[in-house]
Amino acid sequence: MLTSVLTSCLLLAIVLNGLLAGLFFAFSIAVIPGFRRVDDSTYVRSFRAINTAILNPLFLLVFCLAPLSAVVSVVLRLWGGGAEPVLWLVIAALCSMLTFVITAGANVPLNNALDRSEVDTEARQRFESRWNRWNHARTLTSIGAFACFTAGMGLG
């Protein structure tokens, strides 16, 4: 019973962390380069629109359940279920939690500051490079979570 719960939790963690990795990767390779081609006013207004649109129940569910399912998977594995190598799962859970912390501690405050700022060049300059840097970091941590969970499942 515990093994099947662990397997289900691991599959959930893989899917949710994979979804976040894909989202953040898409921003890194498509959205950010695309935004480099627009004027400052368009950039600020468009980014504000994305910030508003992404705060929806489905995204928030995935965003919150990804690290939770990651930690629960490690706890279940340590408690005695499954044959998955625990080190991969621990690394995956740490990467998933780090993705959450980066987003909540860096990207979200930057988004909030952009929402309160004027629509001008200065707002973009205060926001763009810092937000992009943190997005690239959480892209790497979320890909790390996905890869390590996948490795942990495959090495059992």
Secondary structure as UniProt FT lines:
FT   HELIX           2..26
FT   HELIX           27..31
FT   HELIX           32..35
FT   TURN            36..37
FT   HELIX           40..54
FT   HELIX           57..79
FT   HELIX           86..102
FT   HELIX           103..107
FT   HELIX           108..116
FT   HELIX           121..154
//
